[in-house]
Structures are given as C-alpha cells and as structure tokens.
C-alpha cells in the first residue's frame, strides 16, 4: 500500500486510509446532518473524481458510487488558454514554461474577473471569460458525464441529492459552479477552501481514531474499479464489480485449462475493459500442487 508507506516516511502513524471525497464531507461538517445524500465533485489539477455518499444517523458514511477521469483537470484548462494566446499573437514558438505560467495566471484572473490581460513580449493580450469558457466547455461536459455515471450506479436522481460539495482548485472556475447549479437546481457548498478540504477531513478522522474528539464517525467505502483475474485468452474475469462495498469476500470456481495441469498462474487486474492487457495489473502468484 504505497499511501501507507508514504505516511510512514513522513513520520506519521497510519491508523487508516480514507478516500478523499469522504474526508471532504467530514471537513464540511456534513456528519452533523441526520440523513443526507452528498455528491462530492473533485476537480483538481490533473484528475477528476465524483463520489456519491449516503449519510445515515449523522455518523454512518456509506460510499454509494464513484466515477471519474484520471486525465482531466486544471492542466487541460491551462492548455486551452495557451492555444488562445498563440492564436491571438499568431505565434507558436513561446517557451513552454513561460506559456504555461502565463496561462495559469490568466485562468486564476478569469475566476474573479470577466477579462484578463496577459503580458506577452511586453504587449497585453486580452482574453475574455466567455472565450475561456467556450474553450473548456467540452471538458466540463466530460465531468458531467462522470456525474451521470455515479448517479446511475447509485440508482439516484438529481433531485435526491441534498448537498453538492466542491473539492480541488479548479472548482473555482465560475463555469463549473454554473453547470452544477443548472443540473441540480441548487448552489454547491463552497464554505471551505477546496484545496484544504481533504486534509482537514483526514485530520478530523484522525482525531476521532485517537480519541481526541467526541465525534462518532463510521466510514463504509467501496472499490472504485472492478477487480478480477485473467482467464484463458487474456480475458478479464471480474470477481468484484466496481462500487462493491468493502471489505468483501467473493468465492468462485475455476477449472484448469487442460488435463493433468498441476499449477496455474493467477494474475490479478483492476479495470473495466474486457481484455486484461487494457487493464491495470496489480500482481500475480503461482498456485501449484493441483491434484
């Protein structure tokens, strides 16, 4: 478990690993509600995650479903602004580091202003919020597609979601709030710094585990991606489907590929693709001594 090792290398005693959306919910104080369905919208610099949680009796957090895109985030928005700058100046030979820094600065300005002036070669380049939003709209649509997947997996409709929580710096972009408000008919909760929500929630959970807090919190998580083994022909045979509540135990019978086979290689994979070559390999072991 790399996360556990990372914590120990940092000098921390790792008592439990909790996922980011659950931690964010704790930070927002949503455990003070009796019963609620919470959607956590986490749009960071390079990844997007959405999680649907069910809170019961103010203490039980049940993760209902998760979805996301591991290659979508603030970097994509920076790239869109870089293209706008190059188009307006009719140049493509800028230093990549300079262009990235200028784009990120413009992105932050456009989160609280309708126009940003970026200085390029001592000349200001004017970029409007409308231009920026038009360039990133396809990426925001992809996040909504993931939101729809999470709602479908949890068999929940938009009007049943009581609270939408924002996590990640890229949620500061006004278009994100606008699209989410249109979809759910309510404003998202932005009462906490989205960059700090996860760490604050983790600290709250740590205080509960060490007995320094009187709060009662019970977290029940799910596996975000399907787990399975490779069968003959490189087929992904799923044993634990995505969004299965964990911990869990699964039993299934498999036969050998040919007669008098005394050992098999068991290869474990994570992912949703039908072929194991397209999924992530988690490890393997040899099962020998078969009668």
C-alpha positions in Angstrom: 0.0 0.0 0.0 2.1 3.0 -1.3 -0.1 5.5 0.6 0.6 3.8 3.9 4.3 3.7 3.2 4.2 7.4 2.2 2.6 8.3 5.5 5.2 6.3 7.5 8.0 8.0 5.5 6.5 11.4 6.5 6.8 10.3 10.2 3.1 9.6 10.6 1.5 6.7 12.3 -1.0 5.4 9.7 -4.2 4.3 11.5 -6.5 4.2 8.5 -6.7 5.3 4.9 -9.9 7.1 3.9 -10.8 8.2 0.4 -10.7 11.9 -0.5 -14.4 12.5 -1.0 -15.3 11.1 2.4 -12.6 13.2 4.0 -14.0 16.3 2.3 -17.5 15.5 3.6 -16.2 15.4 7.1 -14.4 18.7 6.6 -17.6 20.4 5.5 -19.3 19.2 8.7 -21.9 17.2 6.9 -21.7 14.5 9.5 -23.8 16.9 11.6 -26.8 16.2 9.4 -29.1 13.2 10.3 -29.7 11.8 6.8 -28.4 13.1 3.5 -27.2 12.2 0.1 -24.0 14.0 -0.7 -22.2 14.4 -4.1 -18.5 15.3 -3.9 -17.3 17.0 -7.1 -13.5 16.9 -7.0 -11.8 18.7 -9.9 -8.0 19.1 -9.3 -5.0 20.0 -11.4 -4.8 16.7 -13.3 -7.7 14.4 -12.3 -11.4 14.5 -11.8 -13.4 12.4 -9.3 -17.0 12.3 -8.3 -18.4 10.3 -5.4 -21.9 9.8 -4.1 -22.2 9.3 -0.3 -25.1 8.3 1.8 -25.1 9.7 5.4 -27.3 7.9 7.9 -28.0 8.9 11.5 -25.3 11.6 11.3 -22.5 9.1 11.8 -22.5 6.5 9.1 -20.9 7.5 5.8 -21.7 4.9 3.0 -20.0 5.4 -0.3 -22.7 4.6 -2.9 -20.7 5.0 -6.1 -17.6 6.6 -7.6 -16.6 7.7 -11.1 -14.0 10.0 -12.7 -11.4 10.7 -15.3 -7.8 10.3 -14.4 -6.6 12.6 -17.2 -8.8 15.6 -16.9 -8.2 18.7 -14.8 -6.7 22.2 -14.5 -3.8 21.4 -16.8 -6.3 20.9 -19.7 -7.7 24.4 -19.0 -4.2 25.8 -19.0 -3.6 24.2 -22.4 -6.8 25.8 -23.7 -5.6 29.2 -22.7 -2.2 28.6 -24.2 -3.8 27.9 -27.5 -5.9 31.1 -27.2 -2.7 33.1 -26.5 -0.9 31.5 -29.5 -3.9 32.2 -31.8 -4.2 35.9 -30.7 -0.4 36.5 -31.2 -0.1 34.3 -34.2 3.0 32.6 -32.7 3.8 29.0 -31.7 7.4 29.4 -30.6 7.0 30.6 -27.0 9.0 29.0 -24.2 6.7 26.2 -22.8 7.3 27.2 -19.2 6.5 30.8 -19.9 3.4 29.9 -21.8 2.2 27.6 -19.0 2.8 30.2 -16.3 1.0 32.9 -18.3 -1.9 30.6 -19.0 -2.3 29.6 -15.3 -2.1 33.3 -14.3 -4.9 34.1 -16.8 -7.0 31.2 -15.6 -6.9 32.5 -12.0 -7.7 36.0 -13.0 -10.7 34.8 -15.0 -12.1 33.1 -11.9 -12.9 36.5 -10.4 -12.8 38.9 -13.4 -14.5 38.8 -16.8 -11.4 39.9 -18.7 -7.7 39.0 -18.2 -4.8 40.9 -19.8 -1.7 38.7 -20.2 1.6 40.4 -20.9 3.4 38.6 -23.8 6.5 40.2 -25.3 5.7 43.4 -23.4 2.3 43.6 -25.1 -1.0 42.8 -23.3 -3.1 40.0 -24.8 -6.8 40.3 -23.8 -8.7 37.1 -23.0 -12.4 37.2 -22.0 -14.1 34.8 -19.7 -16.5 33.9 -22.5 -13.6 32.8 -24.7 -12.1 30.8 -21.9 -15.4 29.1 -21.1 -16.1 28.2 -24.7 -12.7 26.6 -25.0 -13.1 24.4 -21.9 -16.8 23.5 -22.2 -16.1 20.1 -23.7 -14.0 19.2 -20.6 -16.8 20.3 -18.2 -19.2 18.2 -20.2 -17.0 15.2 -19.6 -17.2 15.8 -15.8 -21.0 15.9 -16.0 -20.9 12.6 -17.9 -19.0 11.1 -14.9 -21.5 12.7 -12.5 -24.3 10.9 -14.5 -22.4 7.6 -14.3 -22.1 7.9 -10.5 -25.8 8.8 -10.2 -26.8 5.8 -12.4 -24.6 3.4 -10.5 -26.1 4.6 -7.2 -29.6 4.5 -8.7 -30.1 8.1 -7.6 -31.7 11.1 -9.3 -30.5 14.6 -9.2 -33.4 15.8 -7.0 -32.5 13.3 -4.4 -29.0 14.9 -3.8 -29.1 17.1 -0.7 -25.7 18.6 -0.9 -23.0 19.2 -3.5 -19.5 19.6 -2.2 -16.6 21.2 -4.1 -13.1 19.9 -3.8 -10.0 20.9 -5.8 -8.7 24.3 -7.0 -10.3 24.0 -10.5 -13.8 24.2 -8.9 -13.1 27.9 -8.5 -13.8 28.4 -12.2 -17.3 30.1 -12.4 -18.5 27.8 -15.3 -18.1 24.8 -13.1 -20.5 26.2 -10.4 -22.9 27.4 -13.1 -23.1 24.0 -14.8 -23.5 22.1 -11.5 -26.2 24.6 -10.3 -28.1 24.1 -13.5 -28.0 20.4 -13.2 -29.0 20.0 -9.6 -31.1 23.2 -9.1 -29.0 24.2 -6.0 -25.8 26.0 -5.3 -22.8 23.9 -4.4 -21.3 24.1 -0.9 -18.1 26.2 -1.1 -17.7 27.2 2.6 -14.3 25.6 2.9 -11.1 26.2 0.9 -11.3 23.5 -1.8 -7.6 22.9 -1.7 -7.7 22.1 2.0 -10.9 20.2 2.4 -9.4 16.7 2.1 -6.6 17.3 4.6 -9.0 18.9 7.1 -11.3 15.9 6.9 -8.4 13.5 7.3 -7.3 15.4 10.4 -10.9 15.2 11.8 -10.9 11.4 11.2 -7.5 11.1 12.9 -8.8 13.0 15.9 -11.7 10.5 16.2 -9.5 7.5 15.9 -7.0 8.7 18.5 -9.8 9.6 21.0 -9.2 13.3 20.9 -12.6 14.0 19.5 -16.0 13.1 20.9 -17.5 12.9 17.4 -18.6 9.5 16.2 -17.9 8.7 12.5 -18.2 5.3 10.8 -16.9 5.1 7.2 -18.0 2.4 4.8 -16.2 2.5 1.5 -16.4 0.9 -2.0 -13.9 -0.3 -4.5 -13.8 2.3 -7.3 -12.8 -0.1 -10.1 -13.6 -3.7 -10.8 -11.2 -6.4 -9.6 -10.7 -9.7 -11.4 -8.3 -12.3 -12.7 -7.0 -13.2 -16.2 -8.5 -16.4 -17.7 -7.5 -18.2 -20.9 -7.2 -15.9 -23.9 -6.4 -12.9 -21.8 -10.0 -12.4 -20.8 -10.7 -10.2 -17.7 -12.9 -12.3 -15.4 -14.4 -9.8 -12.9 -14.8 -11.1 -9.4 -15.5 -7.9 -7.5 -17.5 -5.3 -9.6 -16.8 -1.6 -9.2 -18.7 0.1 -6.4 -18.8 -3.0 -4.3 -18.8 -2.2 -0.6 -15.6 -3.2 1.1 -14.3 -5.2 2.9 -15.9 -8.0 0.9 -15.3 -11.8 0.2 -16.0 -13.4 -3.1 -15.9 -17.1 -3.9 -16.0 -18.5 -7.5 -14.9 -21.9 -9.0 -12.4 -22.0 -11.8 -11.1 -25.1 -13.7 -7.7 -25.7 -15.2 -7.1 -25.0 -18.9 -6.0 -28.6 -19.8 -5.9 -32.1 -18.3 -3.4 -33.0 -15.7 -2.4 -29.4 -15.2 -0.6 -29.2 -11.8 -0.1 -25.4 -11.5 -1.6 -22.1 -12.7 -0.5 -18.5 -12.7 -3.1 -16.3 -11.1 -2.9 -12.7 -12.4 -5.0 -10.0 -10.7 -6.1 -6.9 -12.6 -8.1 -3.7 -12.0 -10.3 -2.1 -14.6 -13.4 -2.3 -16.7 -12.0 -3.4 -20.1 -12.9 -6.9 -21.4 -9.2 -7.7 -22.1 -6.6 -7.8 -19.2 -4.0 -6.2 -21.4 -6.1 -3.0 -21.3 -6.4 -3.0 -17.5 -4.0 -2.3 -14.7 -2.0 -5.3 -13.3 -2.0 -5.4 -9.5 0.1 -8.5 -9.1 0.3 -12.3 -9.6 1.0 -15.5 -7.8 1.5 -19.2 -8.7 -1.0 -21.8 -7.4 0.8 -25.2 -7.5 0.2 -28.7 -6.3 -3.1 -29.1 -8.0 -4.4 -32.7 -7.9 
